[in-house]
Amino acid sequence: MINGNPKDHTSPQWPETAQTLLALMHAQGEVARLSEREQLLNTLLVSVNAVLWAFNWETRQVLYVSPAYERIFGHSADLLLADYNQWRDSIYPDDLEYAERSLAEVLVKGEVEDREYRIIDADGHLRWISDKCFINRQAEPGQPVIIVGIAEDITDKKRLETELQRLATTDALTRSSNRRHFFEGAHEEFELARQHGTPLSFLMLDIDDFKVINDTYGHQEGDNVLQRIADSGRAALRRGDLFGRIGGEEFAAVFPGCTPEMALQVAERLQREIQRLSFEHDGQTFGITVSQGLTSLNDADESLDSLFARADAAMYQAKRDGKNRIVTG
């Protein structure tokens, strides 16, 4: 019989085995948790509709780009990681200089949050990008300068802004400038003309007997007349002239850099365009005429109101003189 515990020769090994097993189980758990976190991160990156990116400034190399790049730009992320010019070449040519200059500003400012530029995606569509970027200021001396950023597709937002701007500045019926927008532009042109000593002319136009048109043919036909007047204005006026509907049947125009003689020629061309218009309603054909008042800037004019008042008075004089004519004042 052998004295002592028969398990004594193995007892020292159990703690080591148990510790190893526990360590393996812990490591396996950590790997599983890391894998879960990686899967969660990948899921989040896929779902975010913005491009997260990292860029080495010295080597001009894209170090990382998130999955949204392929959705927004339409190009392969692998190609971008191999060649930064894939991103650069997507930028709309007119915006390229700004996009590169604003990216470089991050080296001085540390962050740039107001970058907006256009790109052309792989399908040839124009998209607006809001691209915020930040520099890694925690890098050790001698370490590469890494810029990180987030690029968001704001195309829908820009379209909405453009539409809201159009609604705020355009007469809904005639698609010409509304009263507020017209006079804002007219005031700017007046100040420029005064500052540089250049000529400026102001025109007022009123449709003759517009109430009779509405009463005889209906308001829908009256709206058609207004639209055709606006079309005639766009056809007859020069590039750079301002034209807008400022009242019910009243329109106005400003001719920057236009001498009185030239302004009268433009007004006469507009008069002829309108006289050639023909309308048909229930088998009846009718035409329209307009009365115009025209004036030009002089040394005594201290505000646009002076030109407006003279042009308005000249227009009403044209009405009194028999309509369908241009009176200068």
FIKEKE-441589 format. One line per field, with one value per residue (C-alpha): residue number from 1; residue in three letters; y, z, x. Coordinates in Angstrom, 2 decimals. Layout:
N
n = NUM;...
res = ALA;...
py = Y;...
pz = Z;...
px = X;...
This chain:
329
n = 1;2;3;4;5;6;7;8;9;10;11;12;13;14;15;16;17;18;19;20;21;22;23;24;25;26;27;28;29;30;31;32;33;34;35;36;37;38;39;40;41;42;43;44;45;46;47;48;49;50;51;52;53;54;55;56;57;58;59;60;61;62;63;64;65;66;67;68;69;70;71;72;73;74;75;76;77;78;79;80;81;82;83;84;85;86;87;88;89;90;91;92;93;94;95;96;97;98;99;100;101;102;103;104;105;106;107;108;109;110;111;112;113;114;115;116;117;118;119;120;121;122;123;124;125;126;127;128;129;130;131;132;133;134;135;136;137;138;139;140;141;142;143;144;145;146;147;148;149;150;151;152;153;154;155;156;157;158;159;160;161;162;163;164;165;166;167;168;169;170;171;172;173;174;175;176;177;178;179;180;181;182;183;184;185;186;187;188;189;190;191;192;193;194;195;196;197;198;199;200;201;202;203;204;205;206;207;208;209;210;211;212;213;214;215;216;217;218;219;220;221;222;223;224;225;226;227;228;229;230;231;232;233;234;235;236;237;238;239;240;241;242;243;244;245;246;247;248;249;250;251;252;253;254;255;256;257;258;259;260;261;262;263;264;265;266;267;268;269;270;271;272;273;274;275;276;277;278;279;280;281;282;283;284;285;286;287;288;289;290;291;292;293;294;295;296;297;298;299;300;301;302;303;304;305;306;307;308;309;310;311;312;313;314;315;316;317;318;319;320;321;322;323;324;325;326;327;328;329
res = MET;ILE;ASN;GLY;ASN;PRO;LYS;ASP;HIS;THR;SER;PRO;GLN;TRP;PRO;GLU;THR;ALA;GLN;THR;LEU;LEU;ALA;LEU;MET;HIS;ALA;GLN;GLY;GLU;VAL;ALA;ARG;LEU;SER;GLU;ARG;GLU;GLN;LEU;LEU;ASN;THR;LEU;LEU;VAL;SER;VAL;ASN;ALA;VAL;LEU;TRP;ALA;PHE;ASN;TRP;GLU;THR;ARG;GLN;VAL;LEU;TYR;VAL;SER;PRO;ALA;TYR;GLU;ARG;ILE;PHE;GLY;HIS;SER;ALA;ASP;LEU;LEU;LEU;ALA;ASP;TYR;ASN;GLN;TRP;ARG;ASP;SER;ILE;TYR;PRO;ASP;ASP;LEU;GLU;TYR;ALA;GLU;ARG;SER;LEU;ALA;GLU;VAL;LEU;VAL;LYS;GLY;GLU;VAL;GLU;ASP;ARG;GLU;TYR;ARG;ILE;ILE;ASP;ALA;ASP;GLY;HIS;LEU;ARG;TRP;ILE;SER;ASP;LYS;CYS;PHE;ILE;ASN;ARG;GLN;ALA;GLU;PRO;GLY;GLN;PRO;VAL;ILE;ILE;VAL;GLY;ILE;ALA;GLU;ASP;ILE;THR;ASP;LYS;LYS;ARG;LEU;GLU;THR;GLU;LEU;GLN;ARG;LEU;ALA;THR;THR;ASP;ALA;LEU;THR;ARG;SER;SER;ASN;ARG;ARG;HIS;PHE;PHE;GLU;GLY;ALA;HIS;GLU;GLU;PHE;GLU;LEU;ALA;ARG;GLN;HIS;GLY;THR;PRO;LEU;SER;PHE;LEU;MET;LEU;ASP;ILE;ASP;ASP;PHE;LYS;VAL;ILE;ASN;ASP;THR;TYR;GLY;HIS;GLN;GLU;GLY;ASP;ASN;VAL;LEU;GLN;ARG;ILE;ALA;ASP;SER;GLY;ARG;ALA;ALA;LEU;ARG;ARG;GLY;ASP;LEU;PHE;GLY;ARG;ILE;GLY;GLY;GLU;GLU;PHE;ALA;ALA;VAL;PHE;PRO;GLY;CYS;THR;PRO;GLU;MET;ALA;LEU;GLN;VAL;ALA;GLU;ARG;LEU;GLN;ARG;GLU;ILE;GLN;ARG;LEU;SER;PHE;GLU;HIS;ASP;GLY;GLN;THR;PHE;GLY;ILE;THR;VAL;SER;GLN;GLY;LEU;THR;SER;LEU;ASN;ASP;ALA;ASP;GLU;SER;LEU;ASP;SER;LEU;PHE;ALA;ARG;ALA;ASP;ALA;ALA;MET;TYR;GLN;ALA;LYS;ARG;ASP;GLY;LYS;ASN;ARG;ILE;VAL;THR;GLY
py = 0.00;3.35;6.09;9.52;10.94;9.18;12.54;14.37;13.87;15.71;18.41;21.07;20.86;21.59;25.26;25.91;24.03;25.84;29.22;28.43;27.33;30.45;32.60;30.93;31.35;35.02;35.57;33.86;36.09;39.19;38.12;37.53;40.94;42.60;40.83;41.99;45.56;45.42;44.12;46.85;49.52;48.23;48.22;51.80;52.94;51.31;52.98;56.49;58.50;60.48;59.70;59.39;59.74;60.04;61.57;61.71;65.27;64.58;61.48;62.61;59.20;58.36;56.09;55.28;55.91;54.67;52.67;55.76;56.91;54.33;55.30;59.06;59.30;56.09;55.06;52.18;52.79;50.56;52.82;55.86;54.22;53.56;57.06;60.25;61.82;59.69;62.13;65.22;64.34;64.01;67.65;69.99;71.95;75.38;74.33;72.56;75.56;76.38;72.76;72.44;75.85;75.27;71.85;73.45;75.97;73.16;73.21;76.74;76.72;73.16;72.63;73.82;73.28;75.38;73.69;73.21;72.21;70.23;66.85;64.88;61.32;58.23;58.59;62.18;63.72;66.93;66.64;69.16;68.06;69.56;68.42;69.18;68.37;68.38;67.96;65.50;67.91;65.12;63.76;63.57;65.71;64.03;62.03;62.40;65.05;63.22;65.06;63.43;64.52;63.82;64.56;64.74;64.79;68.01;67.99;67.88;70.71;72.86;72.15;73.22;76.40;77.19;76.62;78.77;81.51;81.29;81.52;84.50;86.47;85.42;86.36;83.00;83.79;85.38;83.90;87.38;89.18;90.12;93.69;93.28;91.49;93.91;96.98;95.38;94.91;98.34;100.04;98.22;99.30;102.89;103.02;101.54;104.04;106.95;105.62;105.08;107.85;105.46;105.90;104.20;104.20;103.23;102.02;101.61;99.60;99.20;97.03;99.14;98.35;95.27;95.35;95.10;92.03;90.35;91.30;90.21;87.08;86.02;86.11;83.00;84.76;87.82;85.66;84.44;88.04;88.78;85.72;86.66;90.22;88.77;86.53;89.57;91.39;88.55;88.46;92.19;93.27;92.99;90.63;92.33;94.38;93.97;93.21;92.49;92.58;95.22;95.39;93.83;94.73;96.89;95.90;97.76;97.52;98.98;99.33;99.56;101.33;102.35;105.88;107.52;106.89;103.22;102.83;104.24;101.71;98.85;100.24;100.50;96.92;95.78;97.78;96.02;92.59;93.21;94.63;91.40;89.24;87.56;85.86;83.64;83.00;81.10;81.75;85.43;86.84;89.94;91.83;94.08;97.33;98.87;102.35;102.97;105.70;106.03;108.19;108.31;109.11;112.72;114.56;115.76;112.23;111.29;108.11;105.55;106.96;110.00;107.83;105.68;108.73;110.26;106.99;106.44;109.96;109.52;106.23;107.86;110.67;108.00;106.78;110.29;110.85;107.90;104.75;102.38;104.71;105.55;108.87;109.99;112.11
pz = 0.00;-0.88;1.66;0.61;-1.84;-5.21;-6.89;-5.46;-8.57;-10.77;-8.42;-9.30;-12.98;-12.46;-11.59;-14.65;-16.94;-15.50;-15.86;-19.47;-20.20;-18.59;-20.52;-23.79;-22.97;-22.13;-25.32;-27.35;-25.70;-26.48;-30.10;-30.30;-28.76;-31.11;-34.04;-32.88;-32.52;-35.95;-37.49;-35.69;-36.89;-40.47;-40.30;-39.05;-41.74;-44.45;-43.19;-42.88;-46.05;-45.83;-46.85;-43.98;-45.22;-44.06;-46.17;-45.87;-46.84;-47.65;-49.79;-51.25;-50.41;-49.25;-46.24;-45.66;-47.29;-46.05;-48.14;-48.92;-51.36;-53.92;-53.49;-53.80;-56.24;-58.10;-58.34;-56.84;-53.37;-54.22;-57.15;-54.89;-52.28;-55.06;-56.59;-54.87;-58.30;-58.56;-56.08;-57.56;-61.09;-59.92;-58.83;-61.16;-63.09;-62.02;-58.35;-58.44;-57.53;-54.55;-53.37;-53.37;-51.79;-49.01;-48.27;-47.84;-45.37;-42.84;-42.35;-40.97;-39.36;-38.04;-39.37;-42.25;-41.89;-44.67;-47.82;-50.46;-54.01;-56.88;-58.24;-61.35;-60.37;-62.47;-64.22;-65.22;-62.67;-60.87;-57.07;-54.32;-51.57;-48.09;-47.08;-43.52;-42.70;-39.67;-39.11;-36.64;-34.19;-31.82;-34.22;-32.87;-34.50;-37.67;-37.98;-41.19;-41.33;-41.51;-42.52;-41.73;-42.98;-43.69;-47.10;-47.25;-50.33;-50.04;-53.59;-52.44;-49.98;-52.73;-55.05;-52.32;-51.67;-55.39;-55.62;-52.55;-54.02;-57.30;-55.50;-53.47;-56.48;-59.37;-60.29;-60.31;-63.31;-65.74;-64.51;-64.63;-61.58;-58.96;-57.68;-54.69;-56.64;-59.56;-57.40;-55.45;-58.73;-60.00;-56.87;-57.30;-60.93;-59.99;-57.41;-59.87;-62.56;-60.14;-58.88;-62.31;-64.19;-66.70;-68.37;-67.09;-68.39;-66.70;-68.53;-67.34;-69.36;-68.89;-70.96;-72.61;-71.69;-69.70;-67.74;-71.02;-71.96;-68.66;-68.85;-72.49;-72.69;-69.06;-66.47;-67.87;-71.19;-69.24;-67.56;-70.99;-72.12;-69.11;-69.83;-73.48;-72.50;-70.24;-73.09;-75.36;-72.74;-72.52;-76.33;-76.92;-74.05;-74.06;-71.95;-68.58;-68.70;-65.81;-66.44;-63.99;-63.28;-60.61;-60.53;-61.96;-65.61;-65.09;-66.02;-65.65;-67.11;-66.34;-69.02;-67.47;-69.58;-72.09;-73.51;-73.98;-77.73;-77.29;-74.61;-77.00;-79.65;-77.15;-76.12;-79.77;-80.39;-77.43;-78.73;-82.09;-80.46;-78.50;-81.48;-83.36;-80.65;-81.60;-79.30;-80.03;-77.78;-78.84;-82.49;-81.92;-82.63;-80.86;-80.33;-77.57;-77.22;-74.41;-73.25;-72.24;-70.28;-70.63;-68.79;-68.23;-65.36;-65.01;-62.61;-60.45;-59.65;-56.09;-55.90;-58.11;-56.99;-59.23;-62.34;-61.30;-60.81;-64.19;-66.08;-64.38;-65.23;-68.86;-69.09;-67.93;-70.40;-73.13;-71.94;-72.16;-75.59;-77.05;-75.80;-77.86;-77.76;-75.99;-74.15;-72.85;-69.77
px = 0.00;1.31;0.71;-0.58;-3.11;-3.01;-3.85;-0.90;1.24;-1.30;-2.58;0.01;-1.01;-4.71;-4.37;-2.18;-4.57;-7.54;-5.85;-4.93;-8.47;-9.91;-7.46;-8.46;-12.12;-11.54;-9.55;-12.25;-14.85;-12.80;-12.43;-16.17;-16.87;-14.39;-16.02;-19.45;-18.20;-16.60;-19.82;-21.78;-19.34;-19.54;-23.33;-23.34;-20.90;-22.98;-26.16;-24.66;-25.41;-22.18;-18.62;-16.14;-12.58;-8.98;-6.21;-2.44;-1.52;2.15;1.66;-1.71;-3.11;-6.61;-6.14;-9.80;-13.16;-16.52;-19.04;-21.17;-18.48;-19.58;-23.26;-22.71;-19.80;-20.61;-16.95;-14.99;-13.55;-10.58;-9.67;-9.84;-7.60;-5.10;-5.32;-6.57;-7.17;-10.31;-11.93;-10.27;-11.39;-15.00;-15.16;-17.07;-14.40;-15.68;-15.40;-12.04;-9.88;-12.11;-12.24;-8.46;-7.85;-10.40;-8.88;-5.46;-6.94;-7.34;-3.55;-3.86;-7.29;-7.30;-10.81;-12.97;-16.71;-18.23;-16.89;-19.58;-18.79;-20.26;-19.23;-20.19;-21.01;-20.33;-23.72;-22.97;-25.34;-24.40;-24.39;-23.71;-21.31;-20.86;-17.38;-16.20;-12.58;-10.32;-6.59;-5.04;-3.40;-2.33;0.27;3.81;6.52;7.70;4.49;2.42;-0.31;-3.62;-6.80;-10.13;-13.51;-17.14;-18.68;-22.46;-24.68;-26.77;-28.17;-31.81;-31.18;-29.65;-32.57;-34.98;-32.98;-33.00;-36.74;-37.41;-35.21;-37.12;-40.46;-39.25;-38.00;-40.23;-43.78;-45.59;-47.78;-45.32;-41.99;-40.47;-39.06;-41.62;-41.89;-39.55;-36.83;-37.06;-36.62;-33.76;-31.90;-32.93;-31.56;-28.24;-27.98;-28.84;-26.04;-23.55;-24.53;-24.14;-20.81;-19.28;-21.05;-22.62;-26.02;-29.18;-32.75;-36.03;-39.15;-42.74;-45.30;-49.04;-51.42;-54.10;-57.70;-56.74;-60.02;-61.94;-59.87;-60.71;-64.40;-64.76;-62.65;-62.29;-59.51;-57.83;-57.33;-56.16;-53.51;-52.43;-51.99;-49.77;-47.64;-47.21;-46.21;-43.50;-42.31;-42.09;-40.05;-37.55;-37.30;-36.90;-34.64;-30.85;-28.78;-28.25;-31.48;-33.90;-37.56;-40.36;-44.06;-44.60;-48.41;-51.56;-50.96;-47.86;-44.33;-41.05;-37.56;-34.14;-31.48;-27.99;-25.36;-28.03;-28.13;-31.54;-31.35;-30.52;-33.21;-35.82;-34.78;-35.25;-38.66;-39.72;-38.59;-40.67;-43.65;-43.43;-43.12;-46.32;-48.22;-47.53;-49.16;-52.42;-54.93;-57.91;-60.90;-64.06;-63.33;-62.62;-59.16;-57.88;-54.66;-53.34;-51.42;-49.36;-48.49;-44.87;-43.12;-39.34;-36.82;-33.06;-30.72;-29.59;-27.28;-30.18;-31.41;-30.45;-32.50;-34.20;-37.54;-36.96;-36.64;-39.58;-41.80;-40.85;-41.31;-44.68;-45.85;-44.70;-46.62;-49.84;-49.22;-49.06;-52.47;-53.92;-52.38;-54.31;-52.48;-50.29;-47.32;-44.06;-43.65;-40.25;-39.90
